[in-house]
Amino acid sequence: MPADKITSLTLSHVVLPLDTPVSDAKVLTGRQKPLTETVLLFVEVTTEQGHEGMGFSYSKRAGGPAQYAHLKEIAEVAVGQDPSDIAKIYESLMWAGASVGRSGVATQAVAALDVALYDLKARRADLPLAKLLGAHRDSCRVYNTSGGFLQASVEEIKEKATASLAAGIGGIKIKVGQPDWAEDLRRVEAIREHLGETPLMVDANQQWDRARARRMCRELEQFDLVWIEEPLDAWDAVGHADLSRTFDTPIATGEMLTSVPEHMALVDAGYRGIVQPDAPRIGGITPFLKFATLAAHAGLALAPHYAMEIHLHLAAAYPTEPWVEHFEWLNPLFEERIDIRDGRMWVPERPGLGFTLSDQMRRLTVETAKFSA
């Protein structure tokens, strides 16, 4: 088959309002405002031979316009290149934006295009992305987070958890980390009692210092949790590693990190917990797979953060049994829905990521930029 080449790229800056503002511990400690919207960067790729791909990255509270602006500035270097040369294109984009580094907004912007190229490659092969990568399974364990935020009362969380389980979801995560640590414990105890033996996770969203984290991890041992997420600042690799070696309940972290080296700091510190890389944040599927290989070599469990439309495929290709996080927030942007049943999320049989953009996504688009050969 003759080499193909990218003939057009379309970038879309999308603002998706949430139905209800949500608060995690960062809001209750005064560090952030309630979350009211998700801002996304979509990339659509078309090639000379007529193949297409779609990818996205996102931001919460800040950074969305910066992602769009950065990719808009450098995207043209991908036009004319062979879409199969994903690693080469990735490197060319990194060099095009080298003055702003290889983490943070820079990599998150490139992520949308990188995901689109993997989607295109799998669509061209007429395979789900998980199958193209080499799947270990056709479904993954799934847990819900969207029903467990701190603005909700315990009774509201119970109702949402019951509804999630009835919809086929297998686990429930709730937020902790508020200033009143005793209230955290009361909420966890109430939800554990409500759920019985259903898998339960908690997420402190980085709001404890090392001393408080050790005390809280000790108190939380009694609840048989699947994990305790982000007990410390996301960049405290040594602190997370220490907690992961001290307590029986696994520690989970990594969602905020935006490069492979930032994730590897956990491994180098002797971390023994669960890693939670986020493909749109780490810079796309290319760096996600690089870190996933290193994490698997280190014997670490995987539970990717958010963006289930992407992470279901990547989790299905991980050697050990992962968890995938269920958020319904992005559903309005896509025509299709993911099959969830029996506590598991099932990989779509459709090629690529398995999603097409909805009319509502077009209506929510604030700005577009197009590049063509």
N, C-alpha and C positions, 0 to 999 in steps of 0.2 A: 504494500500500500504506500503510495507517495506521501511525503510529509505534508501535514496540514499546517495552517497558520491562522493566528487570531486576526480577524478582520474588523471586529468591533467590540467595544466595551461600553456598557451603560451603567453608570453609578447612580444610585437613588438614596437620598437622605430622607428617612422615614421617621415620623414621630407617632408613637402608639400610646395613647392615654390608657391608664389603668382604670378599671371600673370603680375601684375603691382605693384611696391612698393606703399604703402599708408602712408599718414601722417595725424595724428590728431594734436591737439594743443600741446601735449607734445613734438612733433618734432619741431614745430615752436618756442617754448620757449627754445629750446636747451637741454631739459632734456632727450630726447631719439632720436634714429636714426629711419629713416623710416622703417616700417615693411615690410620684404621681404619674410617671410615664417611663417608657423605654424608648430610647432613640437608636435606630438601626441604620447600618450602611449595607445596602444590597449591591451586588455586582452581577450583571448578566453578560455572559461571554458568547460570541458567535464566531464560527470559524469559516474559512474559505469553502470547506466541504459541507457546510450546513449543520455542523454539530453545535449544540448549545449547552450551557451550564449556568448554574445559579448558586451564589453563596452569600453569606451575610456575616457581619459582626455587629456588636451592640455596645451600648453604654447605659449606665444608670446614674442619674443626677447631673453628670457633667462629662464632657469629652466627645459627645456625638458629632457636633459640628467640626471639631478638630480632626476626627477620624476621616470624615468626608473631605475636608480641605486637604489633608495630607495625601490621600490616595488620588484625589483629583490632580494634584501637582505632579505625581510620578507615574500614573497609570499608563501613560502613552508609551513607556518603554516596553510594555508587554505586547503592544500591537505589532503584528508581523512575526512574532515568535511562534514556534511550534507548541501548541497547547499540551503536548505530551511531555515536554521538557519542563516539568513543574519545578524541579529543584533549580534549574538554570534560571527560570523566570523569577523565582523567589530571590535568588542571589542578586539578580539585576535590579530588582525593586529595593533590596536592602542597600545596594550601592547608590541608587538614585536618591535615597533619602538618608544617606549616611550621616549627615551633619546633625541629625536629631536622634541618633542612636539606634539601638536594636532591641528596644523594649518599650513598654508603655504605649502611648498613642501610635507610635510609628509601626509597631508590629501588629497592633489591633486593626489598623487600617488595612494593612497588607493581607490580613487574615481573610477578609471577605473575598478577595480575588483568588487567594489560594484555595479556599473551600470551593469556589466556583469551578476551578480547574479540575479538582477531584470529582466533582459532580459531573462535569462534562466527560471526563475519562470513563467513568462508570456507565454513564448513559450510552456512550459510543460502544462500549462492550456489551450493552444490554444486560447489565448486572446491577443489583443493589450494591451500593458502595461497600458494605460489609463483606460481600462476597468477593469483590474486586481486591480488597485488602487481604482477605483470607480469614474468614470467620471461624470462630471456635464454637459458636452457638447461634441459633436463630431467634433467641429472645433473651432478655436480661431482667433481673429483678428490678422492680420499680418502687420508688417511694415518693410521696407527695410532700412538698414544702409550702405551697401557696396558701394552704389553710391554717398555718401555724404561726402567723406573725403576732407581734406583741400588742397591737392595737385591738386584737380580738380577745374577748373574754374566754374563760375556760369552757363555758357552755357552748360558745360559738365554735371553738376549736373541736370540741367533742362532736358537734353536729357535722362539721366539715370532714372530720376524720371518718366518721361513720359513712358519709356519702362517698368518700374516696375509696374506702374498702368495698363498698357495694358496687363501685364502678370497676372493680378488678385490680385496684392498686394494692401492693403488698406490704408497704411500710409507711410510717408517718414521721415527719420531722417537725419539731417545734422550736421556736426561738427562745433563748434564755439570754443572760448577760445584763439584765437590767440592774440599776443601782441597788435595789432591795434583793439581795441574794436569797433571803429566806422565802420571798415570794416566788422566785425561780423554782425553788425546791417544792413549794406547794403546788405550783402548776404542773411540774413534771410528775409528781406523785398522783395528782388527779387524772392526768392523761394516761399514765401507766395503768392505773386502776380501771379506767374506761376501756383501754385497748386489750387488757389481758396479756396474752403472749405475743401479740402482734409486734413485729419489729418496730422499735422506736429509736429515733436519733434526736439529739439536741444540737443547737448551733448558737454559740455565744458571740459570733460576729466580732471577734478580736477585742472584746471589752474587759478582759481580766488582765491584771498584772501577774507576774509569776507566782507570787504568794497566794493571791486569791484563786488562781487557776488550780494550784495544788490542793487547796482546801475544797474547792468545788468538785474537782475530779474525784476526790475521796468521798465526798457526800453522795455523789451521783452513782458510785459503784453499785449501790443497793438496787438500782432500777433496771439492771440488765440491759443497758443500752447497746445499740449496734455501734455507735460511736459518739464522741464529743467533738464537735466541729469548731475550729478556730477559737480555741480558748485564749490564745495570745495574739499579739500583733502578727500579721501575716508574714512579716519578714524576720521574725524571731525564730530562725531555724534551730538554734541550739536549745531554746526553751521548749519548742514543740518536740524535739528529739528526746529531751529529758523526760517530758510527760509520757511520751509513747513507750518509754522503757520502764516507767515506774508503776503504771496502773494497768489493771486487767482490761478495763474498757478501752477499746482502741481510740486513738486520737485521729482526727481527719483535718487536713488543711491543704492549701495550694490554689484555691480558686482565684485569688487576687494576683497571683504571680504572672508576669508577662514575658518571660523568656525561659529557655531551657536552663541557663546558668542559675537563675533564681530558684528553680525547682531543684536543681542538683545540689544546692546548698543544704537542703533537707537531707538528702542521701549522704552527703559528705559529713553531716553532723551526727550520723548514726540513727536517723529517724527510722522507726519501726511501725509507723501507723499507716493510715489510708491516704493515698494521694488523690487530689481533686483537680487535676488540670482542666482548664477551660480552653477549648480550641480557638474561639474568637479572641480570647485574651492573650494566650501564649504566642499567637501570631499565625494561627491557621493549623491545618492538618499536617503540614510538613514538619513543623517543630513538635507538634503533639506526638506524632509517631516516633520521633527521635527520643523524646523523653519517655514515652511509654515503653520503648525497648529497654532503656536503662532502668526504669522502675521495675519492670518484670524481672530483669537480671538481679535486682536487689531484693526480690521477693515481696514487693509491696502490693497491697490490694488497691484497686482502682474504683473511684466513684466520681466521674466527671461532673462538673458544675454546670447547671442551667442548659439552655440550648439543646434540648433533647432531640430535636430534629437532626442535629449533627452527631451528637454524642452517642445515640443509640448504635449507630454504625461502628463508631470507634470502640465502644465498650464491647460490642459483639466480637471484635477482633482481638481482644485482650486475652492472654492465656488463662488467667484465673477468673473465677466468677465475679463480675462487678455488680454495682448498683447504678441505675440511671435515675436522675432526678426529674420528677414530673412537675412542670409548670404549664398551665394552660394559657398563659398570657399571650403567647405568640400565635395562637390558633387563628385569629382573624386575618393573618397575613397569608395563609395558605389555603388551598382548596381541599386538601386531603387531611385526614385524621389518622393518628397512630392507633393501631390495634392494641388494647390493653385488656388483659384477662388473666385470671389465675395467679395474680400477684406478679405478672411479668409484662414487659413491653416487647412487642414482636416487631422484628425487622420487616419493613415493607418489602413486598415482592417486586415493586416497581423499580425501574433502573435509577441509578444515581442515588441521591438523597431520598428520592421518592416524593418530591413536593413540587407543586407549581404555584406561582404567585397569584393571589386573589385580586379581584377588583377592588376590594377594600384597601389592600396594600397600595394600589395605585392612587386611591383617593387620599391616603394618608401621606403620600410623598410630597415633601416640601420643596425639593429641588432635585434636578437631575443634571448629569454631565455625560456627554457621549464622545467617544474617541473611535476613529475608524482609519483604516489603511488608505 
